Amino acid sequence: MDREKIAYHIREILKEIGENPDREGLIETPTRVARMYEEIFRGIGYTNAEIAEKYAKTFNEEEDLFDANGNYVIVKNIPIFSYCEHHMALMYNMKVSVIYRPTDKIIGLSKIARIATMVGQRLQLQERIGTDIAEIIQLATGSEDVGVIIDAEHSCMTARGIKKPGAKTRTTCFKGKFNSDPMARNEALLLLRK
């Protein structure tokens, strides 16, 4: 990202909304926003395949430790945030829950949280966040059976437009057997809600 260019444009936006970018409280705002954008949008610089490769440290399962035929790995309520691509508005109070059925390897639990965070660091739609996380988990683990549920509030709904604070959006994404087998999907939903 070109910080200087972003700062220039933020300064111009401040002028256009009627602010004085030279007043004391705003003098450094364009530079601060540019640094913030670099941080909160760092996921834009990576494809799903690159994120999977970055966080694909897996562990081969030991037969005595883990039976992949009937067991799942579940990580619930991972807090992330993102920005809506339609209004660049904050999606907040976002909780991501992931379930997958390991095949021959398992991924470190912190890697699931890192994947969710990195995917959130893009201009996004909540629906795409779930599909991106599921795809990356599939690539990183080799498992086809992945489910993602996301609950979030959107400031484009709560602070502007219809202005309905507290309205939450829930999205789901199921891959593999969680998508094709209703019993597997129901089991995943039950486990993710507990």
ABEGO torsion letter per residue (X at the ends): XBAAAAAAAAAAAAAAAGBBAABAAAAAAAAAAAAAAAAAAAAAABBAAAAAAAAABBBBBBAAABBAAABBBBBBGBBBBBBBAAAGBBBBGBBBBBBBBBBABBBBAAAAAAAAAAAAABBBBAAAAAAAAAAAAAAAAGBABBBBBBBBBBAAAAABEAGBBGBBBBBBBBBEAAAABAAAAAAAAAAAAX
